[in-house]
Amino acid sequence: MTHTIKQLITICLLLFSLAANAQINIWEGTTCHKNVALTPYLVEGDNNPAVIVCPGGSYYWHAMNTEGHDVALWLQANGISAFVLRYRAATWFAFVTGYRYIFRGNRYPDPQDDLRRAIQLIKERSTDYGIDTSKIGAMGFSAGGHLVMSAAELFDDNDKPAFVAPIYPVVTLVDETCMHKRSRRGLLGDNQTKNQTLQHRLSLELNVTDNCPPVFLVNCKDDPTVDYHNSELLDSALTAKHITHLYLQYQTGGHGFGASDTKGTEECRQWKAAFLKWFNETIR
């Protein structure tokens, strides 16, 4: 099958899924008057596992295709219901203007609140969606990886994801030697980037808990965007706490390949098969 035909099939599946599974505003009917979209990609049947997909984008924007809808289609094709979350991010305007020196805008804890609400909503509608509430996990990429891992560490037990898969994640907000400063600014806001309390609270390597759920962690050593030491810091922290996890570090692949069949390298694209194997052995 040629690459062009594969792309056409993927586009058709995406359009079909978007039409069949209308977006949900997770905050509709609540006191939070925000519009945050959750798009379901459901597997037929009952008691299916589910993954909430959180695209990356430095907490400013969203890589909605490669790290969002494409990921959901791949999970759905492998018997895992998926939900793509367009969590609140700072936006391009905030990146360019720095208006959050004066106005609040979107910032912590907005993305975390959105993920928590998405988990709660899927549990509330689990019968309609055919979801096993004990197997609702979260997968995130880059800043989205930071988001899902922060949920594993900071959420109350009832709201924690059952497992998380941070892929080439942002991890530290305190280690100046490897920190992704744009993501720190995107999450904390322009006037809070030096807030040491927030920096430490949201540095993942400092906040692994004894009841952290299982973790599937992936990155590449040649990542030009998020220094590979981020994932090494998290791996060490998980190991020190004896948390069930698998850490795969590839030599090549860079950053931002998501679920693409063409981006990155042949080596790093092995992560999808590795995740399914880990998932079937550890979670399912």
Contacts in CASP RR format, 6 or more apart in sequence:
PFRMAT RR
TARGET T0000
AUTHOR 0000-0000-0000
METHOD contacts of the structure
MODEL  1
MTHTIKQLITICLLLFSLAANAQINIWEGTTCHKNVALTPYLVEGDNNPA
VIVCPGGSYYWHAMNTEGHDVALWLQANGISAFVLRYRAATWFAFVTGYR
YIFRGNRYPDPQDDLRRAIQLIKERSTDYGIDTSKIGAMGFSAGGHLVMS
AAELFDDNDKPAFVAPIYPVVTLVDETCMHKRSRRGLLGDNQTKNQTLQH
RLSLELNVTDNCPPVFLVNCKDDPTVDYHNSELLDSALTAKHITHLYLQY
QTGGHGFGASDTKGTEECRQWKAAFLKWFNETIR
3 261 0 8 1.000
3 262 0 8 1.000
6 261 0 8 1.000
10 70 0 8 1.000
10 73 0 8 1.000
13 73 0 8 1.000
14 69 0 8 1.000
14 70 0 8 1.000
14 73 0 8 1.000
17 39 0 8 1.000
17 41 0 8 1.000
17 69 0 8 1.000
17 72 0 8 1.000
17 73 0 8 1.000
17 76 0 8 1.000
18 39 0 8 1.000
18 69 0 8 1.000
21 39 0 8 1.000
21 40 0 8 1.000
21 41 0 8 1.000
21 42 0 8 1.000
23 37 0 8 1.000
23 38 0 8 1.000
23 39 0 8 1.000
24 37 0 8 1.000
24 38 0 8 1.000
24 39 0 8 1.000
24 40 0 8 1.000
24 121 0 8 1.000
25 35 0 8 1.000
25 36 0 8 1.000
25 37 0 8 1.000
25 38 0 8 1.000
26 36 0 8 1.000
26 37 0 8 1.000
26 38 0 8 1.000
26 85 0 8 1.000
26 114 0 8 1.000
26 117 0 8 1.000
26 118 0 8 1.000
26 121 0 8 1.000
27 33 0 8 1.000
27 34 0 8 1.000
27 35 0 8 1.000
27 36 0 8 1.000
27 117 0 8 1.000
30 117 0 8 1.000
32 113 0 8 1.000
32 117 0 8 1.000
34 88 0 8 1.000
36 85 0 8 1.000
36 86 0 8 1.000
36 87 0 8 1.000
36 88 0 8 1.000
36 114 0 8 1.000
36 117 0 8 1.000
37 85 0 8 1.000
37 86 0 8 1.000
38 52 0 8 1.000
38 83 0 8 1.000
38 84 0 8 1.000
38 85 0 8 1.000
38 86 0 8 1.000
38 118 0 8 1.000
38 121 0 8 1.000
39 69 0 8 1.000
39 72 0 8 1.000
39 83 0 8 1.000
39 84 0 8 1.000
39 86 0 8 1.000
40 81 0 8 1.000
40 82 0 8 1.000
40 83 0 8 1.000
40 129 0 8 1.000
41 72 0 8 1.000
41 73 0 8 1.000
41 75 0 8 1.000
41 76 0 8 1.000
41 81 0 8 1.000
41 82 0 8 1.000
41 83 0 8 1.000
41 84 0 8 1.000
42 48 0 8 1.000
42 76 0 8 1.000
42 81 0 8 1.000
42 129 0 8 1.000
42 130 0 8 1.000
43 76 0 8 1.000
43 79 0 8 1.000
43 80 0 8 1.000
43 81 0 8 1.000
45 130 0 8 1.000
46 130 0 8 1.000
47 130 0 8 1.000
47 131 0 8 1.000
47 132 0 8 1.000
48 79 0 8 1.000
48 80 0 8 1.000
48 81 0 8 1.000
48 130 0 8 1.000
48 131 0 8 1.000
48 132 0 8 1.000
48 135 0 8 1.000
49 80 0 8 1.000
49 81 0 8 1.000
49 131 0 8 1.000
49 132 0 8 1.000
49 135 0 8 1.000
49 136 0 8 1.000
49 137 0 8 1.000
49 279 0 8 1.000
49 283 0 8 1.000
49 284 0 8 1.000
50 80 0 8 1.000
50 81 0 8 1.000
50 82 0 8 1.000
50 83 0 8 1.000
50 122 0 8 1.000
50 129 0 8 1.000
50 131 0 8 1.000
50 132 0 8 1.000
50 135 0 8 1.000
50 136 0 8 1.000
50 137 0 8 1.000
51 75 0 8 1.000
51 80 0 8 1.000
51 81 0 8 1.000
51 82 0 8 1.000
51 83 0 8 1.000
51 136 0 8 1.000
51 137 0 8 1.000
51 138 0 8 1.000
51 139 0 8 1.000
51 165 0 8 1.000
52 82 0 8 1.000
52 83 0 8 1.000
52 84 0 8 1.000
52 85 0 8 1.000
52 115 0 8 1.000
52 118 0 8 1.000
52 119 0 8 1.000
52 122 0 8 1.000
52 136 0 8 1.000
52 137 0 8 1.000
52 138 0 8 1.000
52 139 0 8 1.000
52 148 0 8 1.000
52 161 0 8 1.000
53 67 0 8 1.000
53 68 0 8 1.000
53 71 0 8 1.000
53 72 0 8 1.000
53 75 0 8 1.000
53 82 0 8 1.000
53 83 0 8 1.000
53 84 0 8 1.000
53 85 0 8 1.000
53 138 0 8 1.000
53 139 0 8 1.000
53 140 0 8 1.000
54 85 0 8 1.000
54 87 0 8 1.000
54 115 0 8 1.000
54 138 0 8 1.000
54 139 0 8 1.000
54 140 0 8 1.000
54 141 0 8 1.000
54 144 0 8 1.000
54 145 0 8 1.000
54 147 0 8 1.000
54 148 0 8 1.000
55 62 0 8 1.000
55 63 0 8 1.000
55 64 0 8 1.000
55 67 0 8 1.000
55 68 0 8 1.000
55 71 0 8 1.000
55 84 0 8 1.000
55 86 0 8 1.000
55 140 0 8 1.000
55 141 0 8 1.000
55 144 0 8 1.000
56 62 0 8 1.000
56 63 0 8 1.000
56 67 0 8 1.000
56 140 0 8 1.000
56 141 0 8 1.000
56 142 0 8 1.000
56 143 0 8 1.000
56 144 0 8 1.000
56 145 0 8 1.000
57 63 0 8 1.000
57 89 0 8 1.000
57 142 0 8 1.000
57 143 0 8 1.000
57 144 0 8 1.000
57 183 0 8 1.000
58 95 0 8 1.000
58 142 0 8 1.000
58 143 0 8 1.000
58 180 0 8 1.000
58 182 0 8 1.000
58 183 0 8 1.000
58 186 0 8 1.000
59 89 0 8 1.000
59 90 0 8 1.000
59 111 0 8 1.000
59 143 0 8 1.000
59 146 0 8 1.000
59 183 0 8 1.000
59 186 0 8 1.000
59 187 0 8 1.000
60 89 0 8 1.000
60 90 0 8 1.000
60 91 0 8 1.000
60 92 0 8 1.000
60 94 0 8 1.000
60 95 0 8 1.000
60 182 0 8 1.000
60 186 0 8 1.000
61 89 0 8 1.000
61 91 0 8 1.000
61 92 0 8 1.000
61 95 0 8 1.000
62 68 0 8 1.000
62 86 0 8 1.000
62 87 0 8 1.000
62 89 0 8 1.000
63 141 0 8 1.000
63 142 0 8 1.000
63 256 0 8 1.000
63 258 0 8 1.000
64 84 0 8 1.000
64 86 0 8 1.000
66 256 0 8 1.000
66 257 0 8 1.000
66 258 0 8 1.000
66 259 0 8 1.000
66 260 0 8 1.000
66 263 0 8 1.000
67 140 0 8 1.000
67 141 0 8 1.000
67 142 0 8 1.000
67 144 0 8 1.000
67 256 0 8 1.000
67 258 0 8 1.000
67 259 0 8 1.000
68 84 0 8 1.000
68 141 0 8 1.000
68 259 0 8 1.000
69 84 0 8 1.000
70 258 0 8 1.000
70 259 0 8 1.000
70 260 0 8 1.000
71 82 0 8 1.000
71 84 0 8 1.000
71 139 0 8 1.000
71 141 0 8 1.000
71 258 0 8 1.000
71 259 0 8 1.000
72 82 0 8 1.000
72 83 0 8 1.000
72 84 0 8 1.000
73 82 0 8 1.000
73 259 0 8 1.000
74 259 0 8 1.000
74 272 0 8 1.000
75 81 0 8 1.000
75 82 0 8 1.000
75 139 0 8 1.000
76 82 0 8 1.000
78 276 0 8 1.000
80 279 0 8 1.000
81 129 0 8 1.000
81 130 0 8 1.000
81 131 0 8 1.000
83 118 0 8 1.000
83 122 0 8 1.000
85 114 0 8 1.000
85 115 0 8 1.000
85 118 0 8 1.000
87 110 0 8 1.000
87 111 0 8 1.000
87 114 0 8 1.000
87 115 0 8 1.000
87 147 0 8 1.000
88 106 0 8 1.000
88 110 0 8 1.000
88 111 0 8 1.000
88 114 0 8 1.000
89 106 0 8 1.000
89 111 0 8 1.000
89 186 0 8 1.000
90 100 0 8 1.000
90 105 0 8 1.000
90 106 0 8 1.000
90 107 0 8 1.000
90 186 0 8 1.000
90 187 0 8 1.000
90 189 0 8 1.000
91 106 0 8 1.000
93 99 0 8 1.000
94 100 0 8 1.000
94 105 0 8 1.000
94 106 0 8 1.000
94 186 0 8 1.000
94 189 0 8 1.000
94 190 0 8 1.000
95 182 0 8 1.000
95 186 0 8 1.000
98 190 0 8 1.000
99 105 0 8 1.000
100 107 0 8 1.000
100 189 0 8 1.000
100 190 0 8 1.000
100 191 0 8 1.000
101 190 0 8 1.000
101 191 0 8 1.000
107 186 0 8 1.000
107 187 0 8 1.000
107 188 0 8 1.000
107 189 0 8 1.000
107 192 0 8 1.000
108 187 0 8 1.000
108 188 0 8 1.000
108 189 0 8 1.000
108 198 0 8 1.000
108 202 0 8 1.000
111 144 0 8 1.000
111 147 0 8 1.000
111 187 0 8 1.000
112 147 0 8 1.000
112 150 0 8 1.000
112 151 0 8 1.000
112 154 0 8 1.000
112 155 0 8 1.000
115 138 0 8 1.000
115 147 0 8 1.000
115 148 0 8 1.000
115 151 0 8 1.000
116 151 0 8 1.000
116 155 0 8 1.000
116 159 0 8 1.000
119 136 0 8 1.000
119 138 0 8 1.000
119 151 0 8 1.000
119 155 0 8 1.000
119 159 0 8 1.000
119 161 0 8 1.000
120 159 0 8 1.000
122 129 0 8 1.000
122 131 0 8 1.000
122 133 0 8 1.000
122 136 0 8 1.000
123 131 0 8 1.000
123 133 0 8 1.000
123 136 0 8 1.000
125 131 0 8 1.000
126 132 0 8 1.000
126 133 0 8 1.000
134 162 0 8 1.000
135 162 0 8 1.000
135 163 0 8 1.000
135 283 0 8 1.000
135 284 0 8 1.000
136 161 0 8 1.000
136 162 0 8 1.000
137 148 0 8 1.000
137 161 0 8 1.000
137 162 0 8 1.000
137 163 0 8 1.000
137 164 0 8 1.000
137 165 0 8 1.000
137 213 0 8 1.000
138 147 0 8 1.000
138 148 0 8 1.000
138 151 0 8 1.000
138 152 0 8 1.000
138 161 0 8 1.000
138 163 0 8 1.000
138 164 0 8 1.000
138 165 0 8 1.000
139 145 0 8 1.000
139 148 0 8 1.000
139 164 0 8 1.000
139 165 0 8 1.000
139 166 0 8 1.000
139 167 0 8 1.000
140 147 0 8 1.000
140 148 0 8 1.000
140 164 0 8 1.000
140 165 0 8 1.000
140 166 0 8 1.000
140 167 0 8 1.000
140 169 0 8 1.000
141 167 0 8 1.000
141 168 0 8 1.000
141 169 0 8 1.000
141 256 0 8 1.000
141 258 0 8 1.000
142 167 0 8 1.000
142 168 0 8 1.000
142 169 0 8 1.000
142 170 0 8 1.000
142 183 0 8 1.000
142 225 0 8 1.000
142 226 0 8 1.000
142 255 0 8 1.000
142 256 0 8 1.000
143 169 0 8 1.000
143 170 0 8 1.000
143 180 0 8 1.000
143 183 0 8 1.000
143 187 0 8 1.000
144 166 0 8 1.000
144 169 0 8 1.000
144 170 0 8 1.000
145 164 0 8 1.000
145 166 0 8 1.000
145 167 0 8 1.000
145 168 0 8 1.000
145 169 0 8 1.000
145 170 0 8 1.000
146 166 0 8 1.000
146 169 0 8 1.000
146 170 0 8 1.000
146 171 0 8 1.000
146 183 0 8 1.000
146 187 0 8 1.000
146 202 0 8 1.000
146 204 0 8 1.000
148 161 0 8 1.000
148 164 0 8 1.000
148 165 0 8 1.000
148 166 0 8 1.000
148 169 0 8 1.000
149 164 0 8 1.000
149 166 0 8 1.000
149 169 0 8 1.000
149 171 0 8 1.000
149 204 0 8 1.000
149 215 0 8 1.000
149 234 0 8 1.000
150 202 0 8 1.000
150 204 0 8 1.000
150 207 0 8 1.000
151 159 0 8 1.000
151 160 0 8 1.000
151 161 0 8 1.000
151 164 0 8 1.000
152 160 0 8 1.000
152 161 0 8 1.000
152 164 0 8 1.000
152 212 0 8 1.000
152 213 0 8 1.000
152 215 0 8 1.000
153 204 0 8 1.000
153 207 0 8 1.000
153 208 0 8 1.000
153 209 0 8 1.000
153 212 0 8 1.000
154 201 0 8 1.000
154 207 0 8 1.000
155 161 0 8 1.000
157 211 0 8 1.000
160 211 0 8 1.000
160 213 0 8 1.000
161 213 0 8 1.000
162 213 0 8 1.000
162 214 0 8 1.000
162 283 0 8 1.000
163 213 0 8 1.000
163 214 0 8 1.000
163 215 0 8 1.000
163 216 0 8 1.000
163 279 0 8 1.000
163 282 0 8 1.000
163 283 0 8 1.000
164 213 0 8 1.000
164 214 0 8 1.000
164 215 0 8 1.000
164 216 0 8 1.000
165 215 0 8 1.000
165 216 0 8 1.000
165 217 0 8 1.000
165 218 0 8 1.000
165 275 0 8 1.000
166 215 0 8 1.000
166 216 0 8 1.000
166 217 0 8 1.000
166 218 0 8 1.000
166 231 0 8 1.000
166 234 0 8 1.000
167 217 0 8 1.000
167 218 0 8 1.000
167 219 0 8 1.000
167 258 0 8 1.000
167 271 0 8 1.000
168 218 0 8 1.000
168 219 0 8 1.000
168 220 0 8 1.000
168 223 0 8 1.000
168 225 0 8 1.000
168 226 0 8 1.000
168 231 0 8 1.000
168 254 0 8 1.000
168 255 0 8 1.000
168 256 0 8 1.000
169 204 0 8 1.000
169 217 0 8 1.000
169 219 0 8 1.000
169 226 0 8 1.000
169 230 0 8 1.000
169 231 0 8 1.000
169 234 0 8 1.000
170 180 0 8 1.000
170 183 0 8 1.000
170 226 0 8 1.000
170 230 0 8 1.000
171 203 0 8 1.000
171 204 0 8 1.000
171 205 0 8 1.000
171 230 0 8 1.000
171 231 0 8 1.000
171 233 0 8 1.000
171 234 0 8 1.000
172 178 0 8 1.000
172 179 0 8 1.000
172 203 0 8 1.000
172 204 0 8 1.000
172 205 0 8 1.000
172 230 0 8 1.000
172 233 0 8 1.000
173 179 0 8 1.000
173 184 0 8 1.000
173 187 0 8 1.000
173 188 0 8 1.000
173 198 0 8 1.000
173 199 0 8 1.000
173 200 0 8 1.000
173 202 0 8 1.000
173 203 0 8 1.000
174 196 0 8 1.000
174 199 0 8 1.000
174 200 0 8 1.000
174 203 0 8 1.000
174 206 0 8 1.000
175 203 0 8 1.000
175 205 0 8 1.000
175 229 0 8 1.000
175 233 0 8 1.000
177 227 0 8 1.000
177 229 0 8 1.000
178 227 0 8 1.000
178 228 0 8 1.000
178 229 0 8 1.000
178 230 0 8 1.000
178 233 0 8 1.000
179 227 0 8 1.000
179 230 0 8 1.000
180 225 0 8 1.000
180 226 0 8 1.000
180 227 0 8 1.000
180 230 0 8 1.000
181 193 0 8 1.000
183 226 0 8 1.000
184 193 0 8 1.000
184 199 0 8 1.000
185 193 0 8 1.000
187 202 0 8 1.000
188 195 0 8 1.000
188 198 0 8 1.000
188 199 0 8 1.000
188 202 0 8 1.000
192 198 0 8 1.000
200 206 0 8 1.000
201 207 0 8 1.000
204 233 0 8 1.000
204 234 0 8 1.000
204 237 0 8 1.000
205 233 0 8 1.000
205 234 0 8 1.000
205 236 0 8 1.000
205 237 0 8 1.000
206 237 0 8 1.000
208 234 0 8 1.000
208 237 0 8 1.000
208 238 0 8 1.000
208 240 0 8 1.000
208 241 0 8 1.000
208 243 0 8 1.000
209 241 0 8 1.000
210 241 0 8 1.000
212 238 0 8 1.000
212 241 0 8 1.000
212 243 0 8 1.000
214 243 0 8 1.000
214 244 0 8 1.000
214 245 0 8 1.000
214 282 0 8 1.000
214 283 0 8 1.000
215 234 0 8 1.000
215 238 0 8 1.000
215 243 0 8 1.000
215 244 0 8 1.000
215 245 0 8 1.000
215 246 0 8 1.000
216 245 0 8 1.000
216 246 0 8 1.000
216 275 0 8 1.000
216 278 0 8 1.000
216 279 0 8 1.000
217 231 0 8 1.000
217 234 0 8 1.000
217 235 0 8 1.000
217 238 0 8 1.000
217 245 0 8 1.000
217 246 0 8 1.000
217 247 0 8 1.000
217 248 0 8 1.000
218 231 0 8 1.000
218 247 0 8 1.000
218 248 0 8 1.000
218 249 0 8 1.000
218 250 0 8 1.000
218 268 0 8 1.000
218 271 0 8 1.000
218 274 0 8 1.000
218 275 0 8 1.000
219 226 0 8 1.000
219 228 0 8 1.000
219 230 0 8 1.000
219 231 0 8 1.000
219 249 0 8 1.000
219 250 0 8 1.000
220 228 0 8 1.000
220 249 0 8 1.000
220 250 0 8 1.000
220 251 0 8 1.000
220 252 0 8 1.000
220 253 0 8 1.000
220 254 0 8 1.000
220 255 0 8 1.000
220 268 0 8 1.000
221 228 0 8 1.000
221 249 0 8 1.000
221 250 0 8 1.000
221 251 0 8 1.000
221 252 0 8 1.000
222 228 0 8 1.000
222 251 0 8 1.000
222 252 0 8 1.000
222 253 0 8 1.000
222 254 0 8 1.000
223 253 0 8 1.000
223 254 0 8 1.000
223 255 0 8 1.000
224 254 0 8 1.000
224 255 0 8 1.000
225 254 0 8 1.000
225 255 0 8 1.000
225 256 0 8 1.000
226 255 0 8 1.000
228 249 0 8 1.000
231 247 0 8 1.000
231 249 0 8 1.000
232 249 0 8 1.000
235 245 0 8 1.000
235 247 0 8 1.000
238 245 0 8 1.000
238 247 0 8 1.000
239 245 0 8 1.000
244 282 0 8 1.000
246 274 0 8 1.000
246 278 0 8 1.000
246 282 0 8 1.000
248 271 0 8 1.000
248 274 0 8 1.000
250 265 0 8 1.000
250 267 0 8 1.000
250 268 0 8 1.000
250 270 0 8 1.000
250 271 0 8 1.000
251 267 0 8 1.000
252 264 0 8 1.000
252 265 0 8 1.000
252 267 0 8 1.000
252 268 0 8 1.000
253 264 0 8 1.000
253 265 0 8 1.000
253 267 0 8 1.000
253 268 0 8 1.000
254 264 0 8 1.000
254 265 0 8 1.000
254 268 0 8 1.000
256 263 0 8 1.000
256 264 0 8 1.000
257 263 0 8 1.000
257 264 0 8 1.000
257 268 0 8 1.000
257 269 0 8 1.000
259 272 0 8 1.000
260 269 0 8 1.000
261 269 0 8 1.000
END
